[in-house]
Amino acid sequence: MAASRFAARCAALAFGGLVTATDLLPPRLRYAYVHPVTRRLFRRSLPSLGPIAERRAPGEAAGTASAEPPLLTCAMVTGLIEVGGIGSVIEMLATALPGAGVGVLVLSTDDGPRAARLRARGVEVVACGTAEEAERVLRERAPDVIQLHGAPDHLEDAALASGLPLVPVLHNTEIHFTPARWRRFGDLLAHSHAAVAVSETVRAFHAAHVPEHLRSHILVVPNAALSAGPPSPEERRAARAALGRVLGADLGDAVVLASLIRYDSQKNASGLVSSFLAHVTDPSVRLVIAGDAWDWAELGRADAIRRSAADPARVGLLGQSDARTLLAAADVFILDSFFEGWPIAATEAAATGLPLVLADFGGARELVARDAGRSVLIPNPTGPADAVSDAAVARARRRTRHQPNAAELGAAVDAIASRSPEERRTHPTPAADLLAAMAAGHADVLAAAAAARDDVTRPIGRRA
């Protein structure tokens, strides 16, 4: 046992050195070169938690059909619709906006299961690999307004060239933007009717990087989540049994602390594992992290920290898993990311009735305020939340075992774990109400942009 723990500590140090070296490189080199190499070197199979029963996807019952013709049509232009939170937001909006009088067309750079789901609900999804393809689609479909959701440069250029009203949607605190990229964003904002930030933190972060006269163009519309609501007692029992089988443990009266993430530099899996093991004193609490492995060095480091603990079984690291099943099995949801825009996973967790422990990032304050009696906001693991940057994240990753919010994280988890099961779960605001409010907010901005079209937009051609 001592030998295996020593080996695990050595592995944690080795992975930590690799992570530190990687953080010294520009983001484009990390993602384009280092991560593919570490994937080849360290990739392994991970246990995963599947769905406990066949069920219709959340929101599918509502569909996108409307008895009335749409008042206007919006083209949502994005990059990879199948990946990450942006794809989830687009799916939510494409599902809900028709009910608010807005027809939807989606232009993306990829195609897959999410695109197929949207087509099944009557939403046109077109994969566009070039600016010319996107320009042709926009000419032929003639939407009234364009929403930009993290679109790559060539699709952003096509949207600008169309002369149609533009509404960029700001999904994250963009700590990797260079001065040139911020200038490009300022130029885009100057040619847009308005921009929608998904949280106040995201609005303030972007406003600090643009000229003062453009700051009022950025509005806030909070994200929602597609959710079937709280699990039934039968679903919860089945989900906990399924999770217990995956973990090889009898969960019994254990308090399951769940985190749905990507294993990458943003989500701080290693810091969460380390802080949990060092500062959560209640032995009944088990941490279960699940998600895609984008950075295998980060996953290797988190696993080595886990294995170096006196009781490594307290932490389970799963691969991509069924979110609904994990949330149904859980008692608390935690997210210790360095930065977020508005975390969809945390919003889904709140919709199932779970209390939240969230670091101070975009959307966290709003989500905790909705459930202030049970959920807890803790400091950001980089230090002051408004000072997060690429350099601050790199510093925090170097001190994974001593992040500044570790004690607060442990105290928050212990406090929630001490409550009765009835106190830990509640009946949240119906997810359908929050989704309708999100759709209405976006619809209002889109309608205003379309109405102002003749006054504020003009074809400007592609950027040089």
C-alpha positions in Angstrom: 0.0 0.0 0.0 2.8 2.5 0.9 4.6 1.6 -2.3 1.6 2.2 -4.4 0.9 5.5 -2.8 4.5 6.6 -3.3 4.3 5.6 -6.9 1.1 7.6 -7.2 2.7 10.7 -5.7 5.6 10.4 -8.2 3.1 10.1 -11.0 1.2 13.2 -9.7 4.5 15.1 -9.7 5.3 14.0 -13.2 1.9 14.9 -14.6 2.1 18.2 -12.7 5.4 19.0 -14.4 3.9 18.2 -17.8 0.9 20.3 -17.1 3.1 23.2 -16.0 5.2 23.0 -19.1 2.1 22.9 -21.3 0.8 26.0 -19.6 3.9 27.9 -20.7 2.9 27.4 -24.4 0.4 29.6 -26.2 -3.2 28.2 -26.2 -3.1 27.4 -30.0 0.0 25.1 -29.5 -1.6 23.4 -26.4 -4.8 22.5 -28.2 -3.3 21.8 -31.7 -0.2 19.8 -30.7 0.3 18.9 -27.0 -3.2 17.6 -26.3 -3.2 15.2 -29.3 0.2 13.9 -28.2 -0.9 13.3 -24.6 -4.1 11.6 -25.9 -2.0 9.1 -27.8 0.4 8.6 -24.9 -2.0 8.3 -21.9 -5.4 7.5 -23.3 -7.1 4.5 -21.6 -10.6 3.3 -21.2 -12.7 4.9 -18.5 -15.7 3.5 -16.7 -18.9 5.3 -17.6 -22.5 5.6 -16.3 -25.1 5.0 -18.9 -28.8 5.8 -18.9 -30.9 3.7 -16.6 -33.8 3.5 -19.1 -34.8 4.6 -22.5 -36.3 8.1 -22.4 -37.1 11.0 -24.6 -34.5 13.8 -24.6 -35.4 16.8 -22.4 -37.4 19.4 -24.4 -38.3 16.9 -27.1 -41.9 16.8 -25.9 -42.3 20.5 -26.5 -40.9 20.3 -30.1 -40.4 23.4 -32.1 -43.7 23.5 -34.0 -45.9 26.6 -33.7 -49.4 27.1 -34.8 -48.6 30.6 -36.0 -46.0 31.5 -38.7 -42.8 32.9 -37.2 -42.7 36.7 -36.8 -39.0 36.6 -37.9 -36.3 34.1 -38.8 -32.9 33.9 -37.1 -29.8 32.2 -38.4 -27.6 30.9 -35.6 -24.0 30.7 -36.8 -21.5 28.6 -34.8 -18.5 26.4 -35.0 -18.7 22.9 -33.6 -22.4 22.4 -32.6 -21.7 18.9 -31.3 -19.2 20.0 -28.6 -19.5 21.8 -25.3 -21.9 24.2 -23.7 -22.4 26.4 -26.8 -24.0 23.5 -28.6 -26.3 22.9 -25.7 -27.4 26.6 -25.7 -28.0 26.5 -29.4 -30.1 23.3 -29.0 -32.1 25.0 -26.2 -32.7 28.1 -28.2 -33.6 26.3 -31.4 -36.1 24.3 -29.3 -37.7 27.2 -27.5 -37.5 30.2 -29.8 -40.3 29.1 -32.2 -42.6 29.3 -29.2 -41.6 33.0 -28.9 -42.3 33.7 -32.6 -38.8 33.2 -34.0 -38.0 30.6 -36.7 -34.5 29.1 -36.5 -31.8 28.1 -39.1 -28.5 26.8 -37.8 -25.2 27.0 -39.6 -22.3 25.1 -38.2 -19.0 23.6 -39.2 -19.9 20.0 -38.1 -22.7 17.6 -38.2 -23.8 14.8 -35.8 -26.3 13.6 -33.2 -27.3 17.1 -32.0 -27.9 18.3 -35.6 -29.9 15.2 -36.2 -32.1 15.8 -33.1 -32.7 19.4 -34.3 -33.7 18.3 -37.8 -36.1 15.7 -36.2 -37.8 18.7 -34.5 -38.1 20.6 -37.7 -35.0 22.9 -37.4 -32.9 23.2 -40.6 -29.2 22.6 -39.8 -26.6 23.3 -42.6 -22.9 22.4 -42.3 -20.8 25.1 -43.9 -17.0 24.6 -44.3 -16.2 27.8 -46.0 -17.3 31.5 -46.0 -18.6 31.1 -49.5 -20.9 28.2 -48.5 -22.2 30.3 -45.6 -22.8 33.3 -47.8 -24.8 31.3 -50.2 -27.0 29.8 -47.5 -27.6 33.2 -46.0 -28.6 34.6 -49.4 -30.9 31.7 -50.2 -32.6 31.5 -46.8 -32.7 35.3 -46.3 -33.1 35.3 -42.5 -34.1 38.5 -40.8 -31.2 38.5 -38.2 -28.0 36.5 -37.4 -26.9 35.3 -34.0 -23.2 34.5 -33.7 -22.4 31.8 -31.2 -18.6 31.5 -31.1 -18.4 31.3 -34.8 -15.0 30.8 -36.5 -13.5 33.7 -38.3 -14.7 32.6 -41.8 -18.3 32.2 -40.8 -18.2 35.5 -38.8 -16.9 37.1 -42.0 -19.7 35.7 -44.0 -22.2 37.0 -41.5 -20.7 40.5 -41.7 -20.7 40.4 -45.5 -24.4 39.6 -45.5 -25.4 43.0 -44.3 -27.9 41.4 -42.0 -28.4 42.6 -38.4 -25.9 40.8 -36.1 -26.3 39.7 -32.4 -23.2 38.0 -31.0 -23.8 35.8 -28.0 -21.0 35.8 -25.5 -20.7 32.4 -23.8 -17.5 32.7 -21.7 -14.9 34.9 -20.0 -12.4 34.7 -22.9 -9.1 34.6 -21.0 -7.2 33.4 -24.1 -8.1 36.4 -26.3 -5.0 38.3 -27.6 -5.1 42.1 -28.1 -5.7 41.5 -31.8 -8.6 39.2 -31.0 -10.1 41.8 -28.7 -9.8 44.4 -31.5 -11.6 42.0 -33.8 -14.4 41.6 -31.2 -14.7 45.4 -30.8 -15.0 45.7 -34.6 -17.7 43.0 -34.6 -19.6 44.7 -31.7 -19.5 48.0 -33.5 -21.2 46.4 -36.5 -23.8 44.6 -34.3 -27.2 45.8 -33.1 -26.4 44.4 -29.6 -24.6 41.5 -28.0 -26.1 39.0 -25.5 -23.9 37.9 -22.5 -25.0 34.8 -20.7 -24.2 36.2 -17.3 -23.3 39.5 -15.6 -19.7 38.3 -15.1 -19.4 37.6 -18.9 -20.9 41.1 -19.6 -18.5 42.9 -17.3 -15.5 40.9 -18.6 -16.2 41.8 -22.2 -17.1 45.4 -21.4 -13.7 45.9 -19.8 -12.1 45.1 -23.2 -14.1 47.3 -25.6 -14.3 51.1 -26.0 -16.6 52.8 -23.5 -19.2 53.8 -26.1 -19.8 50.1 -27.0 -20.3 48.8 -23.4 -24.0 49.5 -23.3 -24.5 47.3 -26.4 -23.9 44.2 -24.2 -27.1 42.9 -22.6 -27.5 40.0 -20.2 -29.9 37.0 -20.8 -29.3 34.2 -18.4 -29.0 30.6 -19.6 -31.5 27.9 -18.8 -31.3 24.1 -19.2 -33.2 21.4 -20.9 -34.3 19.2 -18.0 -37.0 16.7 -17.1 -37.0 18.0 -13.6 -36.4 16.2 -10.3 -36.1 12.4 -10.4 -38.8 10.2 -9.0 -37.9 8.1 -5.9 -37.8 5.0 -8.2 -35.5 6.8 -10.7 -33.2 7.9 -7.9 -33.0 4.3 -6.5 -32.2 2.9 -9.9 -29.6 5.6 -10.6 -27.8 5.1 -7.3 -27.8 1.3 -7.8 -26.3 1.8 -11.3 -23.7 4.2 -10.1 -22.8 1.8 -7.3 -22.2 -0.9 -9.8 -19.9 1.3 -11.9 -17.9 2.4 -8.8 -17.9 -1.2 -7.4 -19.3 0.1 -4.1 -22.5 -0.1 -2.0 -23.4 3.6 -1.8 -25.9 3.0 1.0 -26.2 6.2 3.0 -23.2 7.8 1.2 -23.5 11.5 0.2 -22.6 11.6 -3.5 -20.9 14.8 -4.6 -21.2 15.0 -8.4 -19.3 17.1 -10.9 -20.0 17.0 -14.7 -17.1 18.5 -16.5 -14.5 18.1 -19.3 -11.1 17.0 -18.1 -9.2 20.1 -19.2 -7.4 23.1 -17.9 -10.5 25.2 -17.5 -12.5 22.8 -15.2 -9.8 22.2 -12.6 -10.4 18.5 -12.0 -7.0 18.0 -10.2 -7.7 20.9 -7.9 -11.1 19.6 -7.0 -9.8 16.2 -6.2 -7.0 17.5 -4.1 -9.1 20.0 -2.2 -11.8 17.4 -1.6 -9.4 14.8 -0.2 -7.6 17.4 2.0 -10.6 19.4 3.3 -13.8 17.4 3.2 -13.8 15.7 6.6 -17.1 13.9 6.5 -16.2 10.3 5.6 -19.7 9.6 4.1 -19.1 11.9 1.2 -17.9 10.5 -2.1 -16.8 12.6 -5.0 -17.7 11.4 -8.6 -16.4 13.3 -11.6 -17.6 12.4 -15.1 -16.9 13.8 -18.5 -14.9 13.8 -21.7 -11.1 13.6 -21.5 -9.8 16.5 -23.6 -6.5 16.8 -21.7 -5.2 13.4 -20.7 -2.3 14.9 -18.7 -4.9 16.7 -16.5 -6.9 13.5 -16.1 -3.7 11.5 -15.3 -2.8 14.1 -12.7 -6.2 14.0 -11.0 -6.1 10.2 -10.9 -2.6 10.1 -9.5 -3.7 12.5 -6.7 -6.6 10.2 -6.1 -4.5 7.1 -5.9 -2.0 8.8 -3.5 -4.7 9.3 -0.9 -5.2 7.1 2.2 -8.7 6.2 0.9 -8.7 6.6 -2.9 -12.2 5.0 -3.2 -13.6 8.2 -1.9 -13.1 9.6 -5.5 -14.5 8.1 -8.7 -13.3 9.4 -12.1 -15.7 8.4 -14.9 -15.6 9.0 -18.6 -18.5 10.5 -20.6 -21.6 9.5 -18.7 -25.4 10.0 -18.8 -25.9 13.3 -17.0 -29.5 12.6 -16.0 -28.5 9.3 -14.3 -25.6 10.8 -12.4 -27.6 13.8 -11.2 -30.4 11.5 -10.1 -27.9 9.5 -8.1 -26.2 12.5 -6.5 -26.9 14.5 -3.4 -24.9 17.6 -4.2 -23.4 19.1 -7.3 -20.0 20.9 -7.3 -18.1 22.8 -9.9 -14.6 24.3 -9.1 -13.8 25.7 -12.5 -11.3 28.5 -13.0 -13.7 30.3 -15.4 -17.2 29.8 -16.9 -19.7 31.8 -18.9 -22.8 30.1 -17.4 -22.4 26.4 -16.7 -25.1 24.3 -18.3 -24.3 21.3 -16.1 -24.8 23.3 -12.9 -28.1 24.6 -14.3 -29.2 21.0 -15.1 -28.3 20.0 -11.6 -30.3 22.8 -10.0 -33.3 21.8 -12.2 -33.2 18.3 -10.6 -33.3 19.8 -7.1 -29.7 19.4 -6.1 -27.9 22.0 -3.9 -24.9 23.6 -5.6 -21.3 24.3 -4.5 -19.9 26.7 -7.1 -16.7 28.6 -7.4 -17.2 32.3 -8.2 -17.3 32.3 -12.0 -19.8 33.4 -14.6 -23.3 32.5 -13.7 -22.4 31.1 -10.3 -23.8 34.0 -8.3 -27.1 34.0 -10.2 -27.5 30.2 -9.7 -26.7 30.3 -6.0 -29.0 33.3 -5.5 -31.9 31.2 -6.9 -31.4 28.7 -4.0 -29.6 30.8 -1.4 -30.8 28.8 1.5 -29.1 25.5 0.3 -26.5 26.3 -2.3 -23.1 27.9 -1.5 -20.8 30.2 -3.4 -17.1 29.8 -2.7 -14.1 31.9 -3.9 -12.6 31.3 -7.3 -9.6 28.9 -7.2 -7.4 31.4 -8.9 -8.1 34.1 -6.3 -10.2 37.2 -7.0 -12.9 36.2 -9.6 -12.6 39.5 -11.5 -8.8 39.0 -12.0 -9.0 35.6 -13.7 -6.6 35.4 -16.7 -4.5 32.8 -18.5 -1.6 33.6 -16.2 -3.7 33.3 -13.1 -5.0 29.9 -14.2 -1.5 28.7 -14.9 -0.4 29.8 -11.4 -3.4 28.0 -9.8 -2.6 24.8 -11.7 1.0 24.9 -10.4 -0.4 24.9 -6.9 -3.1 22.3 -7.3 -2.6 21.0 -3.8 -2.9 24.4 -2.2 -5.5 26.4 -4.1 -6.8 29.4 -2.2 -10.4 28.2 -2.0 -9.7 24.7 -0.8 -10.7 25.2 2.8 -13.9 27.0 1.9 -14.7 24.1 -0.5 -14.3 21.6 2.2 -16.4 23.6 4.7 -19.2 24.1 2.2 -19.4 20.4 1.3 -19.3 19.3 4.9 -22.1 21.7 5.8 -24.4 20.5 3.1 -23.6 16.8 3.9 -24.6 17.4 7.5 -28.2 18.1 6.4 -30.9 15.5 6.1 -31.7 14.0 2.7 -35.0 15.9 2.7 -33.1 19.2 3.3 -30.6 18.5 0.5 -33.2 18.1 -2.2 -35.9 20.6 -3.0 -38.5 21.4 -5.7 -36.8 23.9 -8.0 -38.4 26.4 -10.4 -39.7 24.3 -13.3 -37.0 24.2 -16.0 -39.7 25.0 -18.6 -40.3 28.3 -17.0 -36.6 29.2 -17.0 -36.3 28.1 -20.6 -39.3 30.2 -21.7 -37.8 33.2 -19.9 -34.4 32.6 -21.7 -36.2 32.3 -25.1 -38.3 35.5 -24.5 -35.1 37.5 -23.6 -33.4 36.4 -26.8 -36.5 36.9 -28.9 -36.8 40.5 -27.6 -33.2 41.3 -28.7 -33.6 39.6 -32.0 -36.9 41.4 -32.8 -35.3 44.8 -31.9 -32.3 44.0 -34.2 -34.6 43.1 -37.1 -36.8 46.2 -36.6 -33.7 48.4 -36.6 -32.2 46.8 -39.7 -32.6 49.7 -42.1 -31.0 52.1 -39.7 -28.0 50.3 -38.3 -26.8 47.7 -40.8 -25.2 47.7 -44.2 -23.1 45.3 -46.2 -19.5 45.9 -45.3 -17.8 43.1 -47.1 -15.3 40.6 -45.7 -12.5 41.8 -43.4 -9.1 42.1 -45.0 
